[in-house]
Amino acid sequence: MEFSCVHFLQNKTILVTGATGFLAKVFVEKILRVQPNVNKLYLVVRASDNEAATKRLRTEAFEKDLFKVLRDNLGDEKLNTLLSEKVVPVAGDIAMDHLGMKDSNLRERMQKEIDIVVNVAATTNFDERYDIGLGINTFGALNVLNFAKKCVKAQLLLHVSTAYVCGEKPGLLPEKPFVMEEICNENGLQLDINLERELMKQRLKELNEQGCSEEGTTFYMKELGMERAKLHGWPNTYVFTKSMGEMLLGNHKENLPLVIIRPTMITSTLFEPFPGWIEGLRTVDSVIIAYGKGVLKCFLVDVNSVCDMIPADMVANAMIAAAATHAGGSKVHMVYQVGSSHQNPIIYGEIREILFCYFTKNSLRSRNGSMITVSKMKLIPTLALFSLYMTIRYKLPVQVLIAMRGILNYLVYLR
């Protein structure tokens, strides 16, 4: 990373929300590794108290392999000293006022010290409950902004969104903020975020009055989120609520410099702290594993479509570079889309070849220990062709078997 970006971090006090999340951990590790002279990192995690937050950060972040380069470079004792001196775990929840912080003294101290606020907290479930999606991705973002505006030294709010807030529009998508007043669906219906919240509350109230079970409430709130998203032109609740979060930030930022980072599908690290670090199954990973296990034989996608992926360390680098560039700027409201499709695109046809070669040479094993043989995945470009394929490949044979069983049963009956 360029010296100017590393130097920018020196003596800075930074607040990071969602600190146990995948990207946030990569971001925090990067800062501690390249600039140990950062003043302080306030790391907000959901926990019952600050002691529980400390334990959660230790088990879900600092003890992970992600920090092994720092651990190897410094040794356990020096790393623990660095963490105790530079990191302040904070129990909080961005869905609540004051970020859910119960310790008013700590909150006041933070508001006197913080230079940069970084909001990485989000729920990324595509079909999230509408009340939860609105609470975290939309109004949670506004809560972070309101907290940042009370920080007397705040130079910047850096908010991590997603490139898919742009919806399903074709072609090149400009890096520009949303203008709430211009957001209308194809029928001219204008988006009203406060109305969306009232609709959600009303639906939740109705379900409670009807004595709906927790499972039932979850089902209907997920259904409501998808309905509202599609009504206004977004494909799912996740990107819809993230879009509304961006809109609220733009409308209420006042003089606080604001930078929005919109990454595409975030994958494992490319270089730092070492290649290939990832946690859990993310975005395309579940598809890859299903193919390697021989479960996924076909996929509904155009062979020439671009799959936009970006390594986590490149997103963290972009976050630091953007902060260093715009902190303390005048009338800053910047959007950066962090992806690979423009300069280094990879199409699904190429991914298919790579996966086939990899799992041919590195076959997975089934539960009984036998090697799983994969064939090239069929990529089907249209829903009509996909339906036809499913009918011929799966439905028709089942129907034939059912018919044959009926005939055999009839012949037995005749005897």
C-alpha positions, 0 to 999 in steps of 0.5 A, spaced: 500 500 500 502 507 498 506 510 503 500 516 504 495 511 505 499 508 511 501 514 513 494 517 514 492 511 519 497 514 523 494 516 530 487 516 527 482 513 532 477 509 528 470 506 529 468 500 526 461 497 526 460 489 524 467 488 527 466 480 527 464 480 520 468 477 514 470 484 511 471 488 517 476 483 520 480 483 513 480 491 514 482 491 521 487 486 520 490 490 515 490 496 519 494 493 525 499 490 520 501 496 516 500 501 521 501 499 528 501 506 530 494 507 529 491 511 535 485 506 537 480 502 534 473 502 537 470 495 534 462 495 535 460 488 536 453 485 538 454 483 545 450 483 552 456 487 555 463 489 553 466 483 557 462 479 552 464 483 546 471 482 548 470 475 548 467 475 542 472 479 538 477 474 541 474 468 539 471 470 532 477 475 530 483 475 533 484 467 534 483 466 527 488 464 522 487 471 518 491 474 524 497 468 523 501 473 519 501 478 525 502 473 530 508 470 527 511 477 526 510 479 533 509 473 537 503 472 542 505 476 547 507 483 543 500 481 539 496 481 545 500 487 547 498 491 541 491 489 541 490 491 548 493 498 547 489 499 540 483 495 540 477 497 544 471 492 544 464 495 544 458 492 545 453 495 541 447 494 535 446 499 530 439 498 529 438 502 536 439 509 538 446 511 540 448 504 537 445 500 542 451 503 547 449 502 554 455 506 557 454 513 556 461 515 559 464 510 554 460 513 548 462 520 550 469 519 550 468 516 543 465 522 541 471 526 543 476 522 540 473 518 533 476 521 527 473 516 522 467 512 522 467 505 518 460 502 517 461 495 515 455 492 519 449 489 515 445 483 514 446 480 507 441 475 507 437 476 500 430 474 503 431 477 510 425 479 514 423 486 512 423 488 519 430 486 520 433 488 514 430 495 515 432 495 522 440 494 520 441 496 513 436 502 512 435 505 519 441 502 522 446 506 517 442 512 519 443 511 526 451 510 524 450 517 521 447 520 527 452 517 531 458 520 527 455 527 526 456 527 534 463 526 533 466 532 534 473 530 530 469 526 525 473 527 518 469 522 514 463 516 514 465 510 510 459 506 509 460 499 505 454 498 501 454 493 495 454 494 488 448 490 487 444 496 489 444 498 482 439 493 481 439 489 474 440 494 469 444 492 463 451 495 461 456 500 465 453 503 471 455 510 473 458 511 480 453 516 483 449 517 489 442 515 489 437 521 489 431 519 493 426 524 489 428 520 483 427 513 485 420 511 481 418 504 479 416 503 472 409 505 473 411 511 476 410 509 484 415 513 488 419 510 494 417 513 501 422 510 506 418 512 512 412 509 509 416 502 508 417 502 515 410 504 517 408 498 512 412 493 516 410 496 523 403 495 521 404 488 518 408 486 524 402 488 529 397 485 525 401 478 525 402 479 533 394 480 534 393 474 530 397 470 535 402 468 529 408 463 531 415 466 530 416 461 524 410 464 521 412 471 523 418 470 520 415 467 513 410 473 512 416 478 514 420 475 509 415 475 504 413 482 505 420 484 504 421 481 497 414 483 495 416 491 497 423 490 493 420 487 487 415 492 487 420 498 487 424 495 482 430 491 486 430 483 486 431 482 493 430 485 500 438 485 501 439 490 496 433 494 497 434 495 504 441 497 502 439 502 497 434 505 502 440 506 507 444 509 502 439 514 500 438 516 508 445 517 508 445 522 502 439 526 505 441 526 512 449 527 511 449 535 512 456 537 512 459 530 514 464 527 508 461 521 506 464 515 502 460 509 500 464 503 497 460 498 493 463 492 492 461 486 488 461 479 490 467 479 495 471 472 495 477 470 499 484 474 500 488 475 493 495 477 497 494 479 504 495 477 509 496 471 505 492 468 499 486 464 500 483 466 506 476 465 507 471 464 512 465 460 511 461 459 504 460 466 501 456 468 495 459 463 489 462 458 494 456 454 495 455 453 488 462 451 487 462 446 493 455 443 490 458 442 483 464 439 486 460 434 490 456 432 484 450 435 486 449 441 481 449 438 474 446 445 471 446 452 472 441 457 469 446 463 466 448 465 460 455 462 458 458 469 456 455 473 462 460 476 467 461 474 474 463 480 478 468 477 484 473 481 488 478 479 493 476 481 500 483 484 501 482 489 495 476 491 498 479 493 504 485 497 500 480 501 497 476 502 503 483 505 506 485 509 500 478 512 499 478 514 507 485 517 506 483 521 499 477 524 502 477 525 510 476 532 511 474 534 504 468 539 503 462 537 501 464 530 499 459 525 497 463 519 493 461 512 491 466 507 489 464 501 486 469 495 487 469 490 482 473 486 477 468 486 471 470 492 467 478 491 467 479 484 469 472 480 467 471 473 467 465 469 464 461 463 467 464 459 461 471 460 463 469 459 470 466 452 468 472 450 465 476 452 471 472 448 476 472 442 471 479 442 471 480 443 478 475 438 481 477 433 475 484 433 478 482 434 486 476 430 486 472 430 493 470 424 496 463 422 498 461 419 505 463 412 503 470 415 501 469 414 494 472 419 489 466 423 486 467 424 478 464 431 475 462 432 468 462 439 465 456 443 468 451 445 463 450 452 463 443 454 460 441 461 458 434 462 458 428 460 463 424 456 458 430 452 456 432 451 463 424 448 464 425 444 458 431 441 460 428 439 467 422 436 464 426 432 460 432 430 465 428 429 471 420 430 471 419 426 464 423 420 467 419 420 474 412 420 470 414 414 466 416 410 472 410 412 475 406 410 469 410 403 469 408 402 476 401 404 475 401 399 469 404 393 473 399 394 479 394 394 474 397 387 470 397 384 477 390 386 479 388 383 472 391 376 475 
